[in-house]
Amino acid sequence: MAEISVRVAGDDVYEVTPSAQDVLEESFRFMLAREPKEAIHGRFDLRTIARYFPEYPSEMRRRIGS
């Protein structure tokens, strides 16, 4: 399995959960629902997702709860 590196800043958790792990897991579920796993870069900043999918921040709030 390839190594994946994701940068997560404190405010990337969108103030909806105490766990960055929850945000990472849901972020990957979000991306995998929209593109094949091969399309996900091996190294990226979590904020990059919103550049490709503008609905990402609001969807994360909905999924994790705000």
C-alpha atoms as one frame of an Amber mdcrd trajectory, in Angstrom:
protein
   0.000   0.000   0.000   1.299   3.451  -0.890   2.012   5.957   1.838  -0.260
   8.974   1.978   0.654  12.231   3.658  -2.097  14.723   4.487  -1.417  18.091
   6.116  -4.104  19.101   8.605  -4.118  22.576  10.138  -6.010  23.209  13.361
  -8.780  25.106  11.643  -9.157  22.367   9.016 -11.357  20.445  11.420 -13.979
  23.143  10.753 -14.632  23.426  14.466 -17.046  20.521  14.325 -15.156  17.791
  16.131 -12.390  17.407  18.669 -10.835  14.687  16.510  -8.754  15.361  13.418
  -8.996  11.598  12.815 -12.765  11.958  12.276 -12.167  14.689   9.720  -9.541
  12.623   7.885 -11.733   9.545   7.723 -14.759  11.457   6.480 -12.600  13.389
   4.020 -11.418  10.169   2.426 -14.980   8.809   2.321 -16.030  12.066   0.656
 -13.273  11.869  -1.969 -13.728   8.151  -2.659 -17.420   8.742  -3.339 -16.422
  11.170  -6.098 -13.268   9.769  -7.661 -11.257   6.540  -7.881  -8.633   5.931
  -5.200  -5.918   6.202  -7.868  -6.889   9.836  -8.449  -6.150  10.830  -4.847
  -2.698  12.337  -4.558  -0.194  10.747  -2.217   0.601  14.060  -0.547  -1.766
  17.001  -0.141  -3.074  19.640   2.216  -6.592  18.938   3.479  -7.683  22.376
   2.265  -6.904  21.314  -1.295 -10.046  19.188  -1.372 -12.268  22.287  -1.427
 -10.481  23.565  -4.538 -11.669  20.512  -6.440 -14.962  20.070  -4.598 -16.424
  23.401  -3.398 -19.130  21.576  -1.438 -16.517  19.881   0.752 -16.592  22.258
   3.792 -20.386  22.271   4.065 -20.564  18.527   3.461 -18.046  17.915   6.228
 -20.078  20.036   8.608 -23.157  18.015   7.702 -21.406  14.653   8.031 -19.599
  15.310  11.283 -22.139  17.657  12.801 -21.867  21.273  13.804
